[in-house]
């Protein structure tokens, strides 16, 4: 079975990849989720603009949702604002996963007490009333919105293409670190 890096390279080198990426960025709303309302976005707070942005990635915000964030969970995120803000403050806004040293990667996101890991768990707890499987997708999309170059998105489409490695962020760091061809 191919490892994560091999699956990633195969996906990127596929004959249809450039066209699919171009179509996604030019014609699909998901291609704009990172840039939607960034002029007023607070990089250290999850705001309503961030919740709207994740709806561009096939997420919903409604009371009974199978693929999104419920209003009750949005309120729980708001109630956890100070903790979430503190954790986002510890994650550099312009950090790029592939540029992190191994020690930096461990300190920021790979260790179980890292700010990214703790933020992941904090958001999972805030979304506790929502669908168990989809809340992980919602958390991943929120984190990718707040730190797009640091925390790769994990959703069903990506998992279908790249598999489901046990250590998601570690697999990405290992594949990208020191590999400018993949980064390019």
N, CA, C and O of each residue as an XYZ file, in Angstrom:
736
protein
N       0.856     -1.184      0.000
C       0.000      0.000      0.000
C       0.901      1.245      0.000
O       1.848      1.325      0.782
N       0.601      2.220     -0.882
C       1.419      3.440     -0.947
C       1.307      4.257      0.337
O       0.271      4.257      1.002
N       2.396      4.954      0.673
C       2.355      5.820      1.854
C       1.709      7.156      1.483
O       1.399      7.407      0.319
N       1.517      7.989      2.473
C       0.827      9.265      2.293
C       1.508     10.123      1.221
O       0.844     10.666      0.338
N       2.821     10.239      1.305
C       3.555     11.067      0.348
C       3.372     10.561     -1.077
O       3.201     11.359     -1.999
N       3.407      9.252     -1.266
C       3.205      8.681     -2.604
C       1.800      8.972     -3.118
O       1.620      9.300     -4.291
N       0.810      8.852     -2.247
C      -0.566      9.165     -2.648
C      -0.705     10.638     -3.026
O      -1.388     10.975     -3.993
N      -0.058     11.507     -2.263
C      -0.107     12.932     -2.547
C       0.547     13.247     -3.888
O      -0.016     13.989     -4.693
N       1.717     12.695     -4.128
C       2.417     12.915     -5.402
C       1.573     12.383     -6.560
O       1.437     13.057     -7.581
N       1.009     11.194     -6.416
C       0.160     10.629     -7.472
C      -1.025     11.543     -7.777
O      -1.375     11.754     -8.938
N      -1.638     12.081     -6.723
C      -2.790     12.974     -6.922
C      -2.370     14.244     -7.645
O      -3.065     14.709     -8.548
N      -1.231     14.805     -7.246
C      -0.772     16.057     -7.855
C      -0.272     15.881     -9.280
O      -0.354     16.805    -10.089
N       0.242     14.703     -9.587
C       0.768     14.458    -10.924
C      -0.261     13.871    -11.876
O       0.041     13.616    -13.042
N      -1.473     13.657    -11.385
C      -2.525     13.111    -12.236
C      -2.793     14.033    -13.418
O      -2.674     15.252    -13.293
N      -3.155     13.460    -14.566
C      -3.323     14.273    -15.778
C      -4.425     15.324    -15.682
O      -4.390     16.324    -16.399
N      -5.384     15.112    -14.820
C      -6.504     16.048    -14.718
C      -6.325     17.064    -13.595
O      -7.146     17.969    -13.447
N      -5.269     16.929    -12.805
C      -5.083     17.776    -11.626
C      -5.073     19.274    -11.936
O      -5.821     20.012    -11.295
N      -4.268     19.762    -12.883
C      -4.271     21.213    -13.131
C      -5.647     21.757    -13.511
O      -6.045     22.823    -13.041
N      -6.364     21.037    -14.350
C      -7.697     21.481    -14.750
C      -8.685     21.459    -13.612
O      -9.515     22.360    -13.491
N      -8.609     20.433    -12.766
C      -9.501     20.346    -11.615
C      -9.239     21.483    -10.631
O     -10.173     22.080    -10.096
N      -7.961     21.775    -10.398
C      -7.622     22.873     -9.496
C      -8.091     24.203    -10.068
O      -8.651     25.026     -9.344
N      -7.872     24.419    -11.347
C      -8.298     25.664    -11.993
C      -9.817     25.823    -11.902
O     -10.305     26.904    -11.572
N     -10.564     24.758    -12.191
C     -12.023     24.810    -12.108
C     -12.465     25.106    -10.680
O     -13.352     25.930    -10.455
N     -11.843     24.431     -9.717
C     -12.197     24.642     -8.313
C     -11.975     26.092     -7.900
O     -12.838     26.705     -7.273
N     -10.824     26.632     -8.251
C     -10.494     27.994     -7.843
C     -11.306     29.046     -8.592
O     -11.639     30.088     -8.027
N     -11.624     28.788     -9.847
C     -12.327     29.780    -10.666
C     -13.845     29.685    -10.602
O     -14.536     30.697    -10.717
N     -14.371     28.470    -10.419
C     -15.809     28.285    -10.578
C     -16.550     27.808     -9.335
O     -17.776     27.910     -9.282
N     -15.863     27.308     -8.366
C     -16.520     26.765     -7.168
C     -16.355     27.739     -6.005
O     -15.327     28.406     -5.886
N     -17.367     27.817     -5.154
C     -17.284     28.738     -4.022
C     -16.179     28.338     -3.051
O     -15.610     29.202     -2.384
N     -15.866     27.061     -2.958
C     -14.817     26.607     -2.052
C     -13.473     27.236     -2.336
O     -12.647     27.374     -1.434
N     -13.246     27.617     -3.574
C     -11.989     28.254     -3.935
C     -11.810     29.625     -3.307
O     -10.736     30.220     -3.401
N     -12.860     30.130     -2.667
C     -12.809     31.463     -2.069
C     -12.914     31.439     -0.544
O     -12.921     32.495      0.089
N     -12.994     30.260      0.045
C     -13.234     30.214      1.490
C     -12.091     30.828      2.287
O     -12.331     31.382      3.360
N     -10.863     30.747      1.803
C      -9.719     31.315      2.523
C      -9.685     32.838      2.439
O      -9.143     33.495      3.327
N     -10.256     33.398      1.385
C     -10.153     34.834      1.162
C     -11.439     35.602      1.465
O     -11.418     36.832      1.495
N     -12.542     34.917      1.687
C     -13.811     35.587      1.949
C     -13.691     36.490      3.178
O     -13.352     36.018      4.264
N     -13.961     37.753      3.015
C     -14.022     38.753      4.091
C     -12.747     38.817      4.925
O     -12.801     39.138      6.113
N     -11.614     38.518      4.323
C     -10.366     38.550      5.095
C      -9.964     39.972      5.470
O      -9.190     40.161      6.407
N     -10.471     40.972      4.761
C     -10.117     42.350      5.099
C     -10.611     42.735      6.490
O     -10.048     43.630      7.120
N     -11.643     42.076      6.968
C     -12.151     42.386      8.304
C     -12.025     41.194      9.251
O     -12.522     41.229     10.377
N     -11.367     40.158      8.790
C     -11.234     38.950      9.599
C     -10.200     39.133     10.711
O      -9.146     39.732     10.499
N     -10.508     38.625     11.864
C      -9.598     38.637     13.003
C      -8.878     37.293     13.021
O      -9.522     36.263     13.221
N      -7.566     37.272     12.819
C      -6.852     35.996     12.760
C      -6.806     35.251     14.095
O      -6.403     34.089     14.142
N      -7.215     35.912     15.176
C      -7.133     35.299     16.492
C      -8.508     35.018     17.093
O      -8.633     34.806     18.300
N      -9.535     35.017     16.250
C     -10.895     34.814     16.718
C     -11.696     34.132     15.620
O     -11.527     34.451     14.443
N     -12.551     33.214     15.982
C     -13.470     32.620     15.013
C     -14.709     33.499     15.004
O     -15.389     33.653     16.018
N     -14.991     34.073     13.836
C     -16.082     35.034     13.694
C     -17.187     34.480     12.801
O     -17.071     33.391     12.237
N     -18.245     35.246     12.691
C     -19.327     34.889     11.781
C     -18.839     34.757     10.347
O     -19.333     33.918      9.594
N     -17.856     35.594      9.964
C     -17.303     35.486      8.610
C     -16.638     34.130      8.384
O     -16.698     33.581      7.284
N     -16.010     33.596      9.416
C     -15.392     32.273      9.298
C     -16.459     31.194      9.140
O     -16.283     30.245      8.376
N     -17.555     31.343      9.861
C     -18.645     30.371      9.740
C     -19.273     30.439      8.353
O     -19.601     29.405      7.772
N     -19.443     31.641      7.819
C     -19.945     31.778      6.450
C     -18.956     31.170      5.466
O     -19.355     30.489      4.521
N     -17.673     31.414      5.682
C     -16.653     30.894      4.767
C     -16.701     29.370      4.684
O     -16.567     28.814      3.594
N     -16.890     28.681      5.815
C     -16.928     27.217      5.737
C     -18.183     26.713      5.030
O     -18.204     25.576      4.558
N     -19.231     27.538      4.948
C     -20.399     27.105      4.169
C     -20.058     27.028      2.684
O     -20.749     26.352      1.921
N     -19.000     27.717      2.272
C     -18.540     27.630      0.884
C     -17.910     26.269      0.593
O     -17.635     25.940     -0.561
N     -17.685     25.488      1.636
C     -17.095     24.161      1.513
C     -18.129     23.078      1.830
O     -17.817     22.072      2.467
N     -19.345     23.300      1.381
C     -20.435     22.332      1.551
C     -20.777     22.053      3.006
O     -21.183     20.944      3.350
N     -20.616     23.050      3.854
C     -21.040     22.934      5.244
C     -22.310     23.756      5.411
O     -22.541     24.719      4.681
N     -23.121     23.368      6.373
C     -24.345     24.097      6.652
C     -24.292     24.683      8.058
O     -23.589     24.183      8.936
N     -25.045     25.746      8.244
C     -25.281     26.247      9.596
C     -26.791     26.251      9.766
O     -27.491     27.146      9.293
N     -27.265     25.233     10.450
C     -28.692     25.129     10.728
C     -28.901     24.193     11.904
O     -28.009     23.433     12.281
N     -30.108     24.262     12.483
C     -30.381     23.557     13.736
C     -30.086     22.062     13.661
O     -29.374     21.536     14.517
N     -30.597     21.397     12.696
C     -30.357     19.964     12.560
C     -29.588     19.750     11.268
O     -30.154     19.719     10.176
N     -28.299     19.605     11.427
C     -27.452     19.483     10.249
C     -26.658     18.195     10.305
O     -26.158     17.800     11.359
N     -26.549     17.559      9.184
C     -25.715     16.370      9.088
C     -24.352     16.714      8.537
O     -23.433     15.895      8.578
N     -24.216     17.926      8.019
C     -22.932     18.316      7.429
C     -22.640     19.778      7.720
O     -22.572     20.605      6.811
N     -22.469     20.079      8.984
C     -22.168     21.463      9.293
C     -22.092     21.748     10.765
O     -21.713     20.901     11.575
N     -22.462     22.965     11.089
C     -22.366     23.483     12.448
C     -23.744     23.993     12.849
O     -24.350     24.795     12.139
N     -24.222     23.531     13.969
C     -25.527     23.997     14.430
C     -25.376     25.371     15.088
O     -24.289     25.723     15.545
N     -26.462     26.148     15.137
C     -26.403     27.421     15.854
C     -25.992     27.243     17.326
O     -25.292     28.089     17.882
N     -26.426     26.152     17.946
C     -26.028     25.905     19.342
C     -24.516     25.728     19.445
O     -23.899     26.203     20.398
N     -23.923     25.056     18.481
C     -22.468     24.886     18.497
C     -21.758     26.203     18.217
O     -20.701     26.471     18.789
N     -22.325     27.024     17.344
C     -21.743     28.350     17.087
C     -21.740     29.170     18.380
O     -20.786     29.897     18.658
N     -22.807     29.049     19.163
C     -22.853     29.747     20.452
C     -21.799     29.198     21.419
O     -21.190     29.960     22.170
N     -21.582     27.876     21.401
C     -20.556     27.299     22.274
C     -19.157     27.760     21.852
O     -18.287     27.957     22.699
N     -18.945     27.928     20.555
C     -17.671     28.487     20.091
C     -17.507     29.897     20.649
O     -16.434     30.264     21.128
N     -18.569     30.674     20.583
C     -18.536     32.044     21.110
C     -18.255     32.048     22.623
O     -17.500     32.888     23.112
N     -18.856     31.124     23.345
C     -18.637     31.047     24.790
C     -17.190     30.678     25.132
O     -16.712     30.986     26.224
N     -16.505     30.028     24.215
C     -15.113     29.611     24.420
C     -14.123     30.599     23.792
O     -12.943     30.288     23.627
N     -14.607     31.768     23.453
C     -13.816     32.756     22.724
C     -12.449     33.007     23.360
O     -11.441     33.017     22.653
N     -12.392     33.208     24.660
C     -11.106     33.559     25.278
C     -10.091     32.418     25.140
O      -8.917     32.669     24.867
N     -10.522     31.195     25.322
C      -9.614     30.047     25.162
C      -9.203     29.897     23.706
O      -8.024     29.694     23.413
N     -10.151     29.994     22.800
C      -9.867     29.872     21.365
C      -8.918     30.984     20.919
O      -7.960     30.733     20.188
N      -9.187     32.209     21.361
C      -8.308     33.337     21.017
C      -6.886     33.086     21.493
O      -5.931     33.304     20.748
N      -6.743     32.627     22.734
C      -5.418     32.375     23.295
C      -4.675     31.311     22.487
O      -3.475     31.440     22.243
N      -5.377     30.272     22.079
C      -4.741     29.207     21.296
C      -4.378     29.699     19.894
O      -3.300     29.386     19.390
N      -5.262     30.459     19.268
C      -4.954     31.008     17.938
C      -3.769     31.969     18.006
O      -2.987     32.058     17.059
N      -3.634     32.685     19.115
C      -2.512     33.601     19.293
C      -1.184     32.832     19.309
O      -0.152     33.363     18.899
N      -1.216     31.612     19.770
C       0.005     30.789     19.845
C       0.351     30.133     18.508
O       1.417     29.533     18.374
N      -0.538     30.242     17.522
C      -0.283     29.689     16.185
C       0.034     30.841     15.241
O      -0.860     31.622     14.916
N       1.269     30.968     14.796
C       1.646     32.103     13.947
C       0.763     32.201     12.699
O       0.527     31.213     12.004
N       0.291     33.402     12.440
C      -0.639     33.642     11.339
C      -0.048     33.255      9.984
O      -0.738     32.669      9.151
N       1.195     33.573      9.767
C       1.797     33.358      8.448
C       2.702     32.130      8.385
O       3.461     31.972      7.429
N       2.630     31.262      9.390
C       3.458     30.049      9.387
C       3.032     29.126      8.249
O       1.849     29.000      7.936
N       4.008     28.500      7.654
C       3.763     27.534      6.580
C       4.271     26.173      7.039
O       5.411     26.030      7.481
N       3.409     25.191      6.925
C       3.715     23.860      7.422
C       5.044     23.339      6.886
O       5.841     22.778      7.638
N       5.282     23.520      5.605
C       6.487     22.962      5.001
C       7.768     23.670      5.434
O       8.860     23.136      5.237
N       7.656     24.847      6.015
C       8.837     25.592      6.449
C       9.196     25.340      7.915
O      10.246     25.790      8.373
N       8.360     24.643      8.644
C       8.616     24.391     10.054
C       9.727     23.362     10.234
O       9.790     22.368      9.511
N      10.598     23.612     11.202
C      11.551     22.585     11.590
C      10.777     21.498     12.330
O       9.609     21.681     12.673
N      11.419     20.394     12.565
C      10.754     19.316     13.300
C      10.353     19.777     14.704
O       9.257     19.470     15.173
N      11.234     20.504     15.361
C      10.910     21.006     16.708
C       9.742     21.985     16.678
O       8.877     21.946     17.553
N       9.713     22.858     15.680
C       8.604     23.808     15.553
C       7.296     23.072     15.273
O       6.257     23.397     15.849
N       7.355     22.082     14.388
C       6.149     21.310     14.068
C       5.609     20.618     15.308
O       4.404     20.629     15.556
N       6.498     20.017     16.085
C       6.061     19.360     17.323
C       5.451     20.376     18.278
O       4.388     20.135     18.851
N       6.119     21.506     18.450
C       5.655     22.510     19.412
C       4.319     23.129     19.008
O       3.485     23.412     19.868
N       4.110     23.342     17.717
C       2.888     24.018     17.259
C       1.716     23.084     17.036
O       0.578     23.440     17.343
N       1.976     21.872     16.497
C       0.829     21.053     16.138
C       0.951     19.554     16.315
O      -0.074     18.874     16.270
N       2.096     19.009     16.506
C       2.190     17.554     16.557
C       2.122     16.982     17.973
O       1.634     15.867     18.158
N       2.593     17.711     18.956
C       2.520     17.237     20.341
C       1.090     17.359     20.857
O       0.373     18.293     20.497
N       0.682     16.419     21.695
C      -0.697     16.424     22.202
C      -1.034     17.631     23.068
O      -2.209     17.912     23.304
N      -0.024     18.343     23.542
C      -0.292     19.562     24.312
C       0.000     20.828     23.503
O       0.072     21.922     24.064
N       0.167     20.681     22.188
C       0.455     21.821     21.312
C      -0.789     22.699     21.155
O      -1.903     22.241     21.410
N      -0.609     23.960     20.736
C      -1.775     24.830     20.556
C      -2.753     24.306     19.501
O      -3.965     24.408     19.689
N      -2.252     23.752     18.403
C      -3.165     23.253     17.362
C      -3.970     22.061     17.869
O      -5.181     21.991     17.660
N      -3.299     21.131     18.531
C      -3.975     19.947     19.058
C      -5.012     20.347     20.101
O      -6.130     19.831     20.100
N      -4.643     21.268     20.992
C      -5.556     21.725     22.036
C      -6.738     22.480     21.426
O      -7.872     22.334     21.882
N      -6.473     23.282     20.399
C      -7.551     23.997     19.708
C      -8.494     23.006     19.025
O      -9.712     23.177     19.067
N      -7.936     21.979     18.402
C      -8.737     20.917     17.765
C      -9.707     20.335     18.803
O     -10.906     20.224     18.547
N      -9.183     19.971     19.962
C     -10.022     19.362     20.994
C     -11.052     20.358     21.548
O     -12.182     19.977     21.851
N     -10.665     21.613     21.676
C     -11.584     22.652     22.173
C     -12.764     22.826     21.206
O     -13.914     22.933     21.632
N     -12.467     22.854     19.920
C     -13.534     23.011     18.922
C     -14.393     21.752     18.823
O     -15.607     21.848     18.642
N     -13.783     20.584     18.937
C     -14.581     19.347     18.953
C     -15.575     19.376     20.105
O     -16.732     18.987     19.944
N     -15.128     19.835     21.256
C     -16.010     19.927     22.417
C     -17.134     20.937     22.165
O     -18.277     20.703     22.559
N     -16.817     22.044     21.519
C     -17.846     23.046     21.208
C     -18.892     22.492     20.252
O     -20.058     22.883     20.310
N     -18.483     21.586     19.376
C     -19.400     21.007     18.401
C     -19.978     19.672     18.869
O     -20.485     18.899     18.057
N     -19.906     19.401     20.157
C     -20.278     18.097     20.690
C     -21.711     17.678     20.377
O     -21.988     16.482     20.297
N     -22.615     18.611     20.201
C     -24.012     18.265     19.933
C     -24.239     17.921     18.461
O     -25.288     17.392     18.095
N     -23.270     18.219     17.640
C     -23.432     17.977     16.205
C     -23.004     16.553     15.848
O     -22.381     15.860     16.651
N     -23.347     16.135     14.643
C     -23.033     14.805     14.140
C     -21.570     14.456     14.393
O     -20.681     15.219     14.014
N     -21.310     13.326     15.022
C     -19.966     12.935     15.434
C     -18.975     12.912     14.280
O     -17.883     13.466     14.406
N     -19.319     12.298     13.177
C     -18.379     12.198     12.058
C     -18.150     13.560     11.413
O     -17.011     13.917     11.114
N     -19.193     14.305     11.201
C     -19.081     15.567     10.486
C     -18.494     16.694     11.340
O     -17.974     17.665     10.789
N     -18.562     16.591     12.659
C     -17.982     17.669     13.466
C     -16.479     17.716     13.271
O     -15.889     18.794     13.346
N     -15.846     16.593     13.026
C     -14.408     16.569     12.759
C     -14.103     17.307     11.457
O     -13.103     18.018     11.358
N     -14.960     17.136     10.476
C     -14.801     17.846      9.210
C     -14.991     19.343      9.431
O     -14.223     20.151      8.909
N     -16.004     19.714     10.198
C     -16.256     21.134     10.477
C     -15.070     21.765     11.209
O     -14.657     22.875     10.873
N     -14.526     21.074     12.196
C     -13.369     21.593     12.931
C     -12.179     21.743     11.990
O     -11.478     22.754     12.033
N     -11.950     20.754     11.151
C     -10.838     20.814     10.202
C     -10.974     22.010      9.269
O      -9.990     22.692      8.983
N     -12.171     22.261      8.800
C     -12.397     23.385      7.889
C     -12.233     24.726      8.606
O     -11.696     25.671      8.028
N     -12.685     24.818      9.844
C     -12.479     26.054     10.612
C     -10.985     26.314     10.832
O     -10.519     27.444     10.683
N     -10.245     25.273     11.184
C      -8.811     25.439     11.407
C      -8.089     25.809     10.113
O      -7.185     26.645     10.123
N      -8.483     25.194      9.010
C      -7.872     25.537      7.716
C      -8.200     26.975      7.332
O      -7.381     27.649      6.707
N      -9.360     27.442      7.690
C      -9.731     28.842      7.427
C      -8.838     29.793      8.225
O      -8.387     30.810      7.699
N      -8.583     29.465      9.493
C      -7.808     30.364     10.349
C      -6.311     30.291     10.057
O      -5.621     31.304     10.163
N      -5.797     29.122      9.694
C      -4.366     28.955      9.406
C      -4.209     28.081      8.159
O      -3.783     26.930      8.255
N      -4.557     28.633      6.980
C      -4.586     27.828      5.755
C      -3.245     27.238      5.334
O      -3.221     26.191      4.687
N      -2.153     27.864      5.673
C      -0.840     27.343      5.275
C      -0.209     26.457      6.341
O       0.895     25.943      6.158
N      -0.908     26.282      7.441
C      -0.359     25.512      8.550
C      -1.163     24.244      8.839
O      -0.590     23.202      9.159
N      -2.485     24.331      8.727
C      -3.358     23.225      9.129
C      -4.186     22.729      7.943
O      -5.253     23.273      7.660
N      -3.699     21.701      7.250
C      -4.401     21.193      6.063
C      -5.789     20.655      6.400
O      -6.009     20.047      7.448
N      -6.697     20.896      5.494
C      -8.070     20.463      5.655
C      -8.181     18.947      5.510
O      -7.494     18.320      4.702
N      -9.053     18.397      6.306
C      -9.326     16.960      6.271
C     -10.834     16.807      6.103
O     -11.599     17.008      7.045
N     -11.244     16.454      4.901
C     -12.659     16.196      4.675
C     -12.804     14.908      3.885
O     -11.808     14.265      3.553
N     -14.026     14.531      3.585
C     -14.269     13.244      2.936
C     -13.603     13.137      1.566
O     -13.106     12.070      1.204
N     -13.587     14.223      0.807
C     -12.961     14.190     -0.517
C     -11.458     13.986     -0.408
O     -10.876     13.209     -1.164
N     -10.835     14.676      0.524
C      -9.386     14.549      0.716
C      -9.052     13.163      1.250
O      -8.082     12.546      0.811
N      -9.842     12.676      2.186
C      -9.604     11.339      2.733
C      -9.749     10.265      1.661
O      -9.002      9.287      1.650
N     -10.704     10.449      0.769
C     -10.894      9.489     -0.319
C      -9.655      9.436     -1.211
O      -9.261      8.368     -1.679
N      -9.061     10.570     -1.434
C      -7.896     10.665     -2.314
C      -6.607     10.236     -1.627
O      -5.775      9.563     -2.236
N      -6.431     10.618     -0.361
C      -5.143     10.424      0.324
C      -5.164      9.389      1.436
O      -4.136      9.124      2.059
N      -6.322      8.807      1.688
C      -6.405      7.856      2.774
C      -6.558      8.573      4.106
O      -6.711      9.793      4.158
N      -6.517      7.808      5.164
C      -6.738      8.360      6.494
C      -5.591      7.979      7.423
O      -5.733      7.098      8.271
N      -4.450      8.652      7.255
C      -3.327      8.325      8.133
C      -3.657      8.631      9.588
O      -4.430      9.543      9.882
N      -3.071      7.872     10.481
C      -3.341      8.045     11.912
C      -2.966      9.442     12.382
O      -3.704     10.051     13.156
N      -1.850      9.949     11.932
C      -1.371     11.274     12.345
C      -1.441     12.225     11.142
O      -0.468     12.364     10.401
N      -2.569     12.862     10.956
C      -2.854     13.690      9.781
C      -1.826     14.798      9.581
O      -1.185     14.864      8.533
N      -1.664     15.664     10.573
C      -0.755     16.794     10.427
C       0.684     16.324     10.289
O       1.459     16.922      9.544
N       1.049     15.277     10.986
C       2.401     14.728     10.890
C       2.663     14.182      9.486
O       3.750     14.368      8.939
N       1.679     13.518      8.909
C       1.824     12.988      7.546
C       2.035     14.113      6.546
O       2.881     14.006      5.657
N       1.276     15.185      6.685
C       1.441     16.336      5.802
C       2.813     16.978      5.983
O       3.489     17.288      5.002
N       3.229     17.180      7.244
C       4.528     17.797      7.487
C       5.629     16.935      6.884
O       6.526     17.455      6.221
N       5.574     15.636      7.101
C       6.603     14.738      6.570
C       6.651     14.776      5.042
O       7.729     14.738      4.449
N       5.492     14.851      4.419
C       5.437     14.874      2.956
C       5.929     16.200      2.381
O       6.553     16.217      1.319
N       5.659     17.298      3.063
C       5.988     18.617      2.520
C       7.366     19.131      2.937
O       8.034     19.816      2.162
N       7.785     18.808      4.144
C       9.044     19.345      4.664
C      10.227     18.851      3.836
O      10.437     17.648      3.677
N      10.978     19.787      3.323
C      12.153     19.428      2.537
C      11.821     18.846      1.166
O      12.671     18.219      0.533
N      10.595     19.049      0.709
C      10.191     18.512     -0.584
C       9.587     19.628     -1.431
O       8.366     19.710     -1.564
N      10.435     20.494     -2.008
C       9.929     21.646     -2.748
C       9.104     21.272     -3.979
O       8.277     22.067     -4.425
N       9.311     20.085     -4.531
C       8.528     19.684     -5.702
C       7.057     19.516     -5.344
O       6.185     19.925     -6.111
N       6.772     18.929     -4.206
C       5.387     18.768     -3.784
C       4.804     20.128     -3.424
O       3.673     20.433     -3.802
N       5.556     20.946     -2.704
C       5.075     22.270     -2.306
C       4.732     23.100     -3.546
O       3.698     23.768     -3.585
N       5.596     23.055     -4.546
C       5.353     23.821     -5.783
C       4.110     23.335     -6.472
O       3.745     23.857     -7.526
